[in-house]
Amino acid sequence: MCIELGYPDPRAERALLEGIDRREMVAGLQPCLQPAELVELQQRVREVRCSPAILDYLQNLLTFSRRSPLLAEGLSPRAGLGLAQAARAWALLDGRNHVLPDDVQAVLGAVAGHRLRPAKGSAGSHRARAELVAGIVKGVSVP
């Protein structure tokens, strides 16, 4: 996944510049999960169900990206695996044990956006990649 945070607002940036070394701050962080809790959450994500219809939807998104004349190359099987796993995690965070098309769409940009290159021109801006992702979503029927 690739998640872009953008630039901080001027006040937050000033606080960064005036603040203590970030490595010192990291050393003082308290864990929010114990290792066993993280392993349990990872196991629970694996138990979230992707129905055959959702798997069809995922494959259709991948296929559409591979056939689109707007893209230099489509999404790989590895991107598909990442998309399925992230959609499962999103569903779990939403309190469900099954994936909905909305879950797939919610994580598609973070999982696939940085992997997409337009057929013509450079990799483009975040906005251009978001438009490519939106085009994929629009081009595939939702189950």
C-alpha positions in Angstrom: 0.0 0.0 0.0 1.0 3.6 -0.6 -0.7 6.2 1.5 0.0 9.8 0.9 -0.4 12.2 3.8 0.4 15.4 2.0 2.1 18.4 3.6 1.3 19.6 7.1 -0.4 22.9 7.6 2.0 25.7 8.5 1.5 25.5 12.3 2.0 21.7 12.3 5.2 22.1 10.2 6.5 24.8 12.6 5.9 22.4 15.5 7.9 19.8 13.6 10.8 22.2 13.0 10.8 23.4 16.6 10.3 20.0 18.2 12.6 17.4 19.5 14.2 14.8 17.3 11.6 12.4 16.0 13.7 9.3 16.8 13.6 10.4 20.5 9.9 10.7 20.2 9.5 7.2 18.8 11.6 5.8 21.6 9.0 7.2 24.0 5.9 5.8 22.3 3.8 3.3 24.2 2.6 0.3 22.2 -1.1 0.3 21.4 -1.1 -3.5 20.9 0.9 -6.3 22.3 2.5 -8.7 19.8 0.0 -11.4 20.5 -2.9 -9.0 19.9 -1.4 -8.1 16.5 -1.1 -11.8 15.6 -4.7 -12.3 16.6 -5.9 -9.4 14.4 -3.9 -10.8 11.5 -5.5 -14.2 12.0 -9.0 -12.5 12.2 -8.3 -10.7 8.9 -7.6 -14.1 7.2 -11.0 -15.4 8.5 -12.9 -12.5 6.8 -14.9 -14.1 3.9 -14.6 -13.0 0.3 -17.7 -14.5 -1.5 -17.3 -15.8 -5.0 -19.1 -12.6 -6.2 -16.5 -10.4 -4.5 -13.7 -12.5 -6.0 -15.3 -12.1 -9.4 -15.4 -8.4 -8.8 -11.7 -8.3 -7.8 -10.7 -10.3 -10.9 -12.8 -8.0 -13.1 -11.0 -5.0 -11.7 -7.7 -6.6 -12.4 -8.7 -7.6 -15.9 -10.2 -4.2 -16.7 -6.9 -2.6 -15.7 -4.9 -4.9 -17.9 -7.1 -4.2 -20.9 -7.6 -0.5 -20.5 -6.0 1.5 -23.2 -5.5 4.3 -20.7 -2.9 2.3 -18.7 0.6 1.4 -19.7 0.2 -1.9 -17.8 -2.5 -3.5 -15.6 -2.5 -4.6 -12.1 -0.5 -7.8 -11.3 -1.8 -10.9 -9.4 0.3 -9.6 -6.4 -1.7 -6.4 -6.5 -4.9 -8.5 -6.5 -3.7 -10.4 -3.4 -2.9 -7.1 -1.7 -6.3 -5.7 -2.7 -8.1 -8.8 -1.3 -6.2 -8.7 2.0 -6.7 -5.0 2.5 -10.4 -5.3 1.7 -10.6 -8.0 4.3 -8.9 -5.8 6.9 -11.2 -2.9 6.0 -14.2 -5.1 6.5 -12.9 -6.3 9.9 -12.3 -2.7 11.0 -15.9 -2.0 10.1 -17.0 -4.9 12.3 -17.9 -7.4 9.6 -16.8 -10.9 8.8 -17.4 -10.6 5.1 -16.1 -8.2 2.3 -18.4 -5.9 0.5 -17.7 -4.1 -2.8 -17.4 -0.9 -0.8 -14.5 -2.4 1.1 -12.7 -3.2 -2.2 -13.3 0.3 -3.5 -12.3 1.9 -0.2 -8.8 0.4 -0.4 -8.3 0.3 -4.1 -6.5 3.7 -4.3 -4.1 2.9 -1.6 -3.3 -0.6 -2.9 -3.3 0.1 -6.6 -2.9 3.8 -7.2 0.9 3.9 -7.0 1.1 0.8 -9.3 -0.8 2.5 -12.2 0.9 4.4 -15.0 -1.0 6.1 -17.7 -0.4 4.8 -21.3 0.9 8.2 -22.3 3.0 10.6 -20.3 4.6 10.3 -16.9 3.4 8.6 -13.7 1.5 11.7 -12.9 0.3 13.3 -9.8 -1.7 11.9 -6.9 -4.8 13.4 -8.6 -4.0 11.7 -11.9 -3.6 8.3 -10.2 -6.9 8.9 -8.3 -8.5 9.5 -11.7 -7.1 6.2 -13.1 -8.4 4.4 -10.0 -11.8 6.0 -10.4 -11.9 5.0 -14.1 -11.2 1.4 -13.1 -14.0 1.4 -10.5 -16.4 3.1 -13.0 -15.5 0.6 -15.7 -16.4 -2.5 -13.7 -20.0 -3.5 -12.7 -20.5 -3.9 -9.0 -22.0 -7.2 -7.9 
